[in-house]
């Protein structure tokens, strides 16, 4: 499995798309610089909770959790993750932050661990394990439940996996797998549907995809939608003004700036 090189643009994409997703933007769009994260990291995961951005995991086998206050433009360190992770998934639901799956350690060991973070108590709690251990997955929240899609283990056989976590019941259920199994994809939720966009096969950005699939939770079915104009993986996605925006990514030619 290829391990791509990274640069500081990776985190910039995460920070900017989450900032944009909760702020008013002009119709033509514009970029602004914010306070840099106190440490350089790549292969992180991020989510918005109570108006703040949380960044977890990343290369360097780190357990550090950073919290970014958008209004104050300031970072602070919070309680560390119970397990060092990279290529994990992060989502917010019910006032808590959930870190799901990923790779642990320097050996790219896939895990199914789920950790819930309470920002009020600055405390982590372990929850029910995800049935299929995997990293390079993507997560999204539909009706208060967290959908974990795609990813891979060392055997590369988890690419189409789709499992749903209910934070209230602390329980996992399996749902229809994606049509095009992949990892290093992005997920976005719009108008009650979940979209799985881009990604790669077998952890290899030489096998990038432009796939775009829409999941309907009422019928538990996927259907193909308009593909990405470019094949890319290691991407970020956000919903702004009723549209899905896809940022950055990797290919054999390098890093995307668009």
C-alpha positions as CSV (number, residue, x, y, z in Angstrom):
1,X,0.0,0.0,0.0
2,X,1.5,3.4,-1.0
3,X,2.0,6.0,1.7
4,X,1.9,9.4,0.0
5,X,4.0,12.3,1.0
6,X,2.2,15.3,2.6
7,X,2.6,19.0,3.1
8,X,0.9,21.7,5.1
9,X,-1.9,22.1,2.5
10,X,-3.5,18.9,3.9
11,X,-4.6,20.5,7.1
12,X,-5.4,23.8,5.5
13,X,-8.1,22.2,3.4
14,X,-9.7,20.7,6.5
15,X,-9.6,24.0,8.4
16,X,-10.9,26.1,5.6
17,X,-13.8,23.8,4.5
18,X,-15.1,23.5,8.1
19,X,-14.8,27.2,8.7
20,X,-16.7,27.9,5.4
21,X,-19.4,25.4,6.3
22,X,-20.5,27.3,9.4
23,X,-20.0,30.9,8.2
24,X,-21.8,33.1,5.7
25,X,-19.9,33.3,2.4
26,X,-20.2,35.6,-0.5
27,X,-21.7,34.2,-3.7
28,X,-18.3,34.2,-5.5
29,X,-16.5,32.8,-2.5
30,X,-13.2,33.8,-0.9
31,X,-10.5,32.4,1.2
32,X,-9.1,33.8,4.4
33,X,-6.2,32.7,6.6
34,X,-6.8,31.7,10.2
35,X,-4.4,30.9,13.1
36,X,-2.3,27.9,12.1
37,X,-2.6,24.7,14.1
38,X,0.2,24.6,16.8
39,X,1.8,21.5,15.3
40,X,2.1,20.2,11.7
41,X,0.1,17.1,11.0
42,X,-1.3,15.2,8.1
43,X,-3.9,12.4,7.7
44,X,-6.0,14.1,10.4
45,X,-9.8,14.0,10.8
46,X,-11.9,17.0,11.8
47,X,-15.5,17.9,12.8
48,X,-17.4,20.8,14.1
49,X,-19.1,20.7,17.5
50,X,-20.7,23.6,19.3
51,X,-19.1,26.2,16.9
52,X,-15.6,24.8,17.4
53,X,-13.4,22.7,15.1
54,X,-11.8,19.6,16.6
55,X,-8.8,17.9,14.9
56,X,-7.9,14.4,16.0
57,X,-5.2,11.9,15.1
58,X,-2.7,12.1,12.3
59,X,0.7,10.9,11.3
60,X,3.3,10.9,14.0
61,X,1.1,8.4,15.9
62,X,-0.4,11.2,17.9
63,X,-3.1,11.2,20.5
64,X,-3.4,14.9,20.7
65,X,-6.8,16.5,20.3
66,X,-6.8,20.2,19.2
67,X,-9.8,22.5,19.6
68,X,-10.1,25.6,17.4
69,X,-12.3,28.5,18.5
70,X,-13.5,30.1,15.2
71,X,-14.7,33.4,16.8
72,X,-11.6,33.8,18.9
73,X,-9.2,32.4,16.2
74,X,-7.4,30.5,18.9
75,X,-6.3,26.9,19.5
76,X,-6.1,24.9,22.7
77,X,-5.1,21.4,23.5
78,X,-7.8,19.1,25.0
79,X,-7.8,15.6,26.6
80,X,-5.7,13.2,24.5
81,X,-7.3,10.3,22.5
82,X,-7.2,7.0,24.4
83,X,-5.4,5.5,21.4
84,X,-3.0,7.0,18.8
85,X,-4.7,7.0,15.4
86,X,-4.4,8.2,11.9
87,X,-6.8,7.9,8.9
88,X,-9.6,7.9,11.4
89,X,-13.2,9.2,11.0
90,X,-14.7,12.0,13.2
91,X,-18.3,13.2,13.5
92,X,-20.4,15.1,16.0
93,X,-23.8,13.9,17.2
94,X,-25.9,14.7,20.3
95,X,-23.4,17.2,21.7
96,X,-20.4,14.8,21.6
97,X,-17.5,14.1,19.3
98,X,-17.0,10.6,18.0
99,X,-13.8,9.2,16.7
100,X,-14.3,6.0,14.7
101,X,-11.8,3.4,13.3
102,X,-8.6,4.3,11.7
103,X,-5.1,2.9,11.8
104,X,-3.1,2.6,15.0
105,X,0.6,2.6,15.4
106,X,3.4,2.7,12.8
107,X,2.4,-0.6,11.3
108,X,-1.0,0.6,9.8
109,X,-3.0,-1.7,12.1
110,X,-6.7,-1.2,11.3
111,X,-9.0,-0.8,14.4
112,X,-12.7,-0.8,15.1
113,X,-12.5,1.3,18.2
114,X,-15.0,4.1,18.9
115,X,-14.4,6.9,21.3
116,X,-16.9,9.5,22.4
117,X,-15.6,12.9,23.6
118,X,-17.6,15.1,26.0
119,X,-16.4,18.8,25.5
120,X,-18.0,19.9,28.7
121,X,-16.1,17.4,30.9
122,X,-13.1,17.2,28.6
123,X,-13.4,13.4,28.9
124,X,-13.2,10.4,26.5
125,X,-15.4,7.3,26.8
126,X,-15.0,4.0,24.9
127,X,-18.1,2.9,23.1
128,X,-19.3,-0.2,21.1
129,X,-16.7,-1.4,18.6
130,X,-17.3,-0.9,14.9
131,X,-18.0,-4.4,13.4
132,X,-15.3,-4.1,10.7
133,X,-12.0,-2.7,11.7
134,X,-10.8,-0.3,9.0
135,X,-8.9,3.0,8.3
136,X,-9.2,5.5,5.5
137,X,-12.9,5.5,5.9
138,X,-15.4,8.4,5.8
139,X,-18.2,9.2,8.2
140,X,-21.4,11.3,8.0
141,X,-24.4,12.0,10.2
142,X,-28.0,11.3,9.1
143,X,-30.9,11.7,11.5
144,X,-28.6,11.6,14.5
145,X,-26.9,8.3,13.4
146,X,-23.3,8.0,12.2
147,X,-22.7,6.3,8.9
148,X,-19.2,4.8,8.4
149,X,-18.5,4.0,4.8
150,X,-15.5,2.6,2.9
151,X,-12.0,2.1,4.1
152,X,-9.5,-0.7,4.1
153,X,-7.5,-3.1,6.3
154,X,-4.2,-4.7,5.4
155,X,-6.1,-7.1,3.2
156,X,-8.0,-4.4,1.5
157,X,-11.3,-6.1,1.8
158,X,-13.4,-3.5,3.6
159,X,-13.7,-1.1,0.7
160,X,-17.5,-1.3,0.4
161,X,-18.4,-1.5,4.0
162,X,-21.3,0.6,5.3
163,X,-22.2,0.4,9.0
164,X,-24.3,2.7,11.0
165,X,-23.8,3.7,14.7
166,X,-26.6,4.8,17.0
167,X,-25.0,6.9,19.7
168,X,-28.1,6.7,21.9
169,X,-28.3,2.9,21.9
170,X,-24.6,2.4,21.5
171,X,-25.2,-0.1,18.8
172,X,-24.0,-0.8,15.2
173,X,-26.1,-2.1,12.3
174,X,-25.0,-3.1,8.8
175,X,-26.5,-1.3,5.8
176,X,-26.2,-1.7,2.0
177,X,-22.6,-1.5,0.8
178,X,-21.4,1.1,-1.7
179,X,-21.5,0.1,-5.3
180,X,-17.9,1.2,-5.8
181,X,-15.8,0.1,-2.8
182,X,-13.0,2.5,-2.0
183,X,-11.0,4.2,0.7
184,X,-9.6,7.8,1.2
185,X,-13.0,9.1,0.1
186,X,-15.1,12.0,1.4
187,X,-18.7,12.0,2.6
188,X,-21.3,14.8,2.6
189,X,-24.9,14.9,3.8
190,X,-27.5,17.0,1.9
191,X,-31.3,17.0,2.1
192,X,-31.5,13.7,4.0
193,X,-29.1,11.8,1.7
194,X,-25.5,10.7,2.1
195,X,-23.0,11.2,-0.7
196,X,-19.8,9.1,-1.0
197,X,-17.4,11.0,-3.3
198,X,-14.0,10.2,-4.8
199,X,-11.5,7.9,-3.2
200,X,-9.1,5.2,-4.2
201,X,-8.8,1.4,-4.4
202,X,-6.4,-0.6,-2.2
203,X,-4.9,2.5,-0.6
204,X,-3.2,3.4,-3.9
205,X,-3.7,6.9,-5.3
206,X,-2.7,5.5,-8.6
207,X,-6.1,3.8,-8.5
208,X,-8.1,7.0,-7.9
209,X,-11.8,7.1,-8.6
210,X,-14.2,9.9,-9.6
211,X,-17.2,7.9,-8.2
212,X,-20.1,9.8,-6.6
213,X,-22.9,7.7,-5.0
214,X,-26.0,8.8,-3.2
215,X,-27.4,6.8,-0.3
216,X,-31.2,6.9,0.5
217,X,-31.7,5.7,4.1
218,X,-35.4,5.1,3.5
219,X,-34.8,2.5,0.9
220,X,-31.3,1.4,2.0
221,X,-30.1,1.8,-1.6
222,X,-27.2,3.5,-3.4
223,X,-27.4,5.1,-6.8
224,X,-24.7,6.7,-9.0
225,X,-24.7,10.4,-9.5
226,X,-22.7,12.8,-11.6
227,X,-19.0,11.9,-11.3
228,X,-16.2,14.2,-10.1
229,X,-14.6,16.1,-13.0
230,X,-11.2,14.7,-11.8
231,X,-10.3,11.4,-10.2
232,X,-8.9,12.1,-6.8
233,X,-8.6,10.8,-3.2
234,X,-7.5,11.9,0.2
235,X,-10.1,14.7,-0.3
236,X,-12.3,16.8,2.0
237,X,-16.0,17.7,1.3
238,X,-18.5,20.2,2.9
239,X,-22.0,21.5,2.2
240,X,-22.3,25.2,1.7
241,X,-25.5,26.9,0.5
242,X,-27.1,23.7,-0.6
243,X,-24.1,22.5,-2.6
244,X,-21.4,20.0,-2.0
245,X,-17.9,21.3,-2.3
246,X,-14.9,19.0,-2.7
247,X,-11.4,20.2,-1.8
248,X,-7.9,19.1,-2.4
249,X,-6.8,15.5,-2.7
250,X,-3.9,13.5,-4.2
251,X,-3.0,11.8,-7.4
252,X,0.1,10.4,-9.1
253,X,0.7,14.0,-10.3
254,X,0.8,15.4,-6.7
255,X,-1.6,17.4,-4.6
256,X,-4.7,19.2,-5.9
257,X,-5.1,22.8,-5.0
258,X,-8.7,23.0,-6.4
